[in-house]
Amino acid sequence: MFDTNTTNDAARPREIAISEDGLELQVLWPDNSQARFTALQLWQSCPSAAGRRRRIDGTNTPRVTDLRLTSFQSIGHYAINIAFSDGHDRGVYPWSLLQSLTRQKQMDDFLLPPLGADSRSGAADKTTKINQQGYDHANG
């Protein structure tokens, strides 16, 4: 699915950080665009064998209610490994996967709001402005 043998430094982020509260991963790309990924989004998208099995079985919800990112480490020039507060630490996230998740999140923003969402709140206007700047609006 994702080419983990690519060593394209042009796709390698300039900076990566976990927020102080551990709820999101912040990425600064070479073109100065920024992306934020929630711990839940990354956990549910984990490319590990266990993550794939959860998606196949339809059990892709963490057992803990306060899921956090605890650490990450570089894997060569193509990816990072992320550890979560529930002990899961087997996922290798290639740059191409993180870029795909960035695009996916931006496309999801244009979908209809969930049933019961208050469309009169003006949140859609804020979301559009934030996405034009290249940010994820999930936590900010």
C-alpha positions as CSV (number, residue, x, y, z in Angstrom):
1,M,0.0,0.0,0.0
2,F,2.7,2.5,1.0
3,D,6.2,2.4,-0.4
4,T,8.4,2.2,2.8
5,N,11.6,1.8,0.7
6,T,11.4,5.4,-0.5
7,T,14.1,7.7,0.9
8,N,12.8,10.9,-0.6
9,D,14.1,13.6,1.7
10,A,11.8,16.1,-0.1
11,A,8.9,14.3,1.6
12,R,10.6,14.1,5.0
13,P,9.1,16.5,7.6
14,R,11.2,19.4,8.9
15,E,9.9,19.0,12.5
16,I,7.8,16.5,14.4
17,A,6.5,17.0,17.9
18,I,4.0,15.5,20.3
19,S,1.8,18.1,22.0
20,E,2.4,18.6,25.8
21,D,-0.8,16.8,26.6
22,G,0.0,13.9,24.3
23,L,-3.2,14.3,22.4
24,E,-1.7,15.1,19.0
25,L,1.3,14.8,16.7
26,Q,2.3,18.0,15.0
27,V,4.2,17.9,11.7
28,L,5.9,20.7,9.8
29,W,6.4,19.6,6.2
30,P,9.2,20.9,3.9
31,D,6.8,23.3,2.1
32,N,6.1,24.9,5.6
33,S,2.5,23.4,5.7
34,Q,1.6,22.0,9.0
35,A,-0.5,19.0,10.0
36,R,-1.9,17.8,13.3
37,F,-3.0,14.3,13.9
38,T,-4.9,13.2,17.0
39,A,-3.8,10.2,19.0
40,L,-7.0,8.4,18.1
41,Q,-6.7,9.1,14.4
42,L,-3.1,7.7,14.4
43,W,-4.1,4.7,16.5
44,Q,-7.0,3.9,14.2
45,S,-4.8,4.3,11.1
46,C,-2.0,2.2,12.5
47,P,-0.4,0.1,9.7
48,S,0.8,-2.6,12.1
49,A,-0.6,-6.1,11.8
50,A,-2.6,-5.6,15.0
51,G,-4.0,-2.3,13.6
52,R,-5.0,-4.0,10.3
53,R,-6.6,-6.9,12.2
54,R,-8.7,-4.4,14.3
55,R,-10.0,-2.7,11.1
56,I,-10.8,-6.1,9.5
57,D,-12.6,-7.2,12.7
58,G,-14.5,-3.9,13.1
59,T,-13.0,-3.4,16.6
60,N,-10.9,-0.3,15.9
61,T,-11.8,1.5,19.2
62,P,-9.1,1.7,21.9
63,R,-9.8,0.1,25.2
64,V,-8.7,3.2,27.1
65,T,-10.7,6.5,27.1
66,D,-7.7,8.8,27.5
67,L,-5.5,7.6,24.7
68,R,-2.3,9.6,24.3
69,L,0.9,9.6,22.3
70,T,3.8,8.8,24.5
71,S,6.8,8.9,22.2
72,F,8.0,8.5,18.6
73,Q,11.3,7.5,17.0
74,S,12.7,7.9,13.6
75,I,12.9,4.8,11.4
76,G,15.5,5.6,8.8
77,H,14.7,8.4,6.4
78,Y,11.2,7.2,5.6
79,A,9.1,6.9,8.7
80,I,8.5,7.1,12.4
81,N,7.4,4.6,15.0
82,I,4.7,5.9,17.4
83,A,4.0,4.6,20.9
84,F,0.6,5.1,22.6
85,S,-0.5,5.2,26.2
86,D,-2.3,1.8,25.8
87,G,1.0,0.1,25.2
88,H,0.6,-0.2,21.4
89,D,4.0,0.6,19.8
90,R,4.3,-1.5,16.7
91,G,3.2,0.9,14.0
92,V,5.6,2.3,11.5
93,Y,4.2,5.4,9.9
94,P,5.9,6.3,6.6
95,W,5.9,9.9,5.5
96,S,3.6,8.9,2.6
97,L,1.0,7.6,5.1
98,L,1.1,10.8,7.2
99,Q,0.7,12.8,4.0
100,S,-2.2,10.6,2.9
101,L,-3.9,11.1,6.3
102,T,-3.4,14.9,6.0
103,R,-5.2,14.8,2.6
104,Q,-7.9,12.5,3.9
105,K,-8.7,14.8,6.8
106,Q,-8.9,17.8,4.6
107,M,-11.3,15.9,2.3
108,D,-13.4,14.7,5.2
109,D,-13.9,18.4,6.2
110,F,-16.1,18.9,3.2
111,L,-18.4,16.1,4.0
112,L,-21.8,16.7,5.6
113,P,-21.7,17.2,9.4
114,P,-22.8,14.2,11.6
115,L,-26.5,13.9,12.4
116,G,-27.4,16.2,15.3
117,A,-24.5,18.7,14.6
118,D,-25.6,22.3,14.9
119,S,-25.0,23.8,11.5
120,R,-26.0,27.3,12.8
121,S,-22.9,27.5,15.1
122,G,-20.6,28.9,12.4
123,A,-18.1,26.1,12.9
124,A,-18.1,25.2,9.2
125,D,-16.8,28.7,8.4
126,K,-14.0,28.4,10.9
127,T,-13.1,25.0,9.6
128,T,-12.8,26.2,6.0
129,K,-10.5,29.1,7.0
130,I,-8.3,26.8,9.1
131,N,-8.0,24.2,6.3
132,Q,-6.9,26.8,3.8
133,Q,-4.0,27.4,6.1
134,G,-3.2,23.7,6.1
135,Y,-4.2,22.9,9.7
136,D,-6.3,20.1,11.1
137,H,-9.2,21.6,13.0
138,A,-9.9,18.6,15.2
139,N,-8.3,20.1,18.3
140,G,-7.9,23.7,17.7
